[in-house]
Amino acid sequence: MTEEHMMRVRKTMAVALLAACGMTAVSVVPAAAAATGGLLPHPGPDGLVWVEEMTGDGGAVSGGAWEGLPTVLTAACEGGGSIDVTMAQQTQVAAFTVDCPVGDAGVGSVTMDPGVVKPGSFVVGVDASSDGIRWSLTVTQPE
C-alpha cells in the first residue's frame, strides 16, 4: 500500500470509529435493523454491517467476523463518478472500484474465501470521487 492510501485508511478508520461510537451522523445500522432503505437492501441475518446511505467519503468499522465463513463486501452508488472501496484488518483484504451512474445505482461486490477475513474487527473505507456521490454498503458472512 502507498503512504497516501494508508493515510486514507487511517482517516477512514478514525471516522468509522467515531461513527460506531455514535459521535457523528453516519448511519451504520446493525444487522438486526429494519429490512428496507438505502441503495442496498438490509442484508438480513447474514449481515455484519449495513450502511444504509451516505454521501462523499466515509466507511464503517465492525467486529464479529468469523474466519470459517466466506465474507461478501458489496457497495452501491449513484450520482456520477466512482467510489473506491477497501476492507482492512491490519492489512488490506479487499479493494474494488464501483462506477456511479447518474440516476441509477452501480453495484460492485467481492467475495472472500473462508479464512481471508480473520476473527474480530475490520474497517471498510469508501473514497468517493466527489462529495455528491450517494452510496450504501453491506458486509455479510453467508452460511
N, C-alpha and C positions, 0 to 999 in steps of 0.2 A: 504494500500500500504506500502511496505517496504521502508526504507530510501534510499536504493540503487535504487529502482525503481523511487522514487520521484526525485532523483538526475538525473537519465536518462531523465525523463520527463522535468525537468528544463533545462538540456543541450539541448534536442531536441527543446524545445520552443525557446531557445536563437538562435540556428542555424536556425530554421524555420523563426523566426522574421527577422534575417539578410537576409535570402533568400527573404522574402517578400519585404524587403526594397531595393533589388537589390544589396546587398553588397557581394554576393557570386555567384558562378557559378551554384547554384541549379536551376533546371528547374521546377519552379512552374508556370504552364500555366493557365491563366484564362479560364473559361468555354467557352468563345467566340472564342477561338483559332482554329487553323486548325484541321481538323477532323481525322487525321491519325498519327501514330507513336507510339513508345514505346511498351511495353508488353501488355498494355491495350489500347483499342481504346478511343478516345475522348468521354467523357460522354454526349455530346450534351447539349440541353437546360436545362436539369435537373441537370447539373453538378455545384457543388460549387468549387471543386478542381480537377485538373488533374496534377499529377506529371508524366510527360511523361517517363522519365527514369533517374535513379540514381544508384550509386553503394555504398555499405557499409552502415553505419548508416546515418540517416537523418530524414526528415519529412517535414511537411508543417503546416502553420498557415493560417487561413482564417476567414472571417466574413460572415455575410449574412445568417446564418442558421435561419430557421423558425420552431417553435415548433409544428405547425399544420400539418406537413407532416412527413412521415417516413423518416429516414436517412439511406442510404446504404453506407457502407465503404467497398471497395474492394481493394485487393492488389494482385499483381502477381510478381513472381520472378523466377530466374533461376541461376544456377551456382554451385549447391551443397550446402548443409547446410539448413538453415532456416532463416526466419525473424519473429520477434515478433512485432506485430502492436498494438498500443494503441491509443485511442482517448480520449481527456480530455477537460473539461470545468470546471474549479475549482476542480472537481473530475473526476476520470476515468469513462467514459460512455461505453467504449467498449475495448475489448482486445482479440486477437486471434493470432495463430501461423500458418505460411504457410511453408510447405516443398518446397524447391527449387531444383528440379532435375537438373542434368547436361544436357544441350542440349534441354531442353523442359521447358515450363513455368508451375509452380504450381500456383494455384489461390485459394484465400480464401476470404470470404465475411461475413459480419454480417449486418443484417437489424434491426434497432432500431425503435420501435413503435413511433408514433407521441407523442411529449412531453418529450421523453428521452433526446433529444438534445434541449437545450434551445436557445432562440434567441441570436444572436450575434456571437462572435468569438469562435474558437475552435482550438486545436492543435492535429495533428496526428504525432506520433513518430514511426520510424522504427528502430529496433535494429537488425542488421544483424549479423549472426554467423561468417561471415568472410567479409573482405573488398572487395572481388571479386564478391560478390553476386550482381546481377543486378536486380532492382525492379522498379515497377510502382505502382501508386495508384490513386483511384478516390474516391470522396465523392459526392453522389448525393442525391437529395430530389425529387423523382418522384411524380408527381401528380396523 
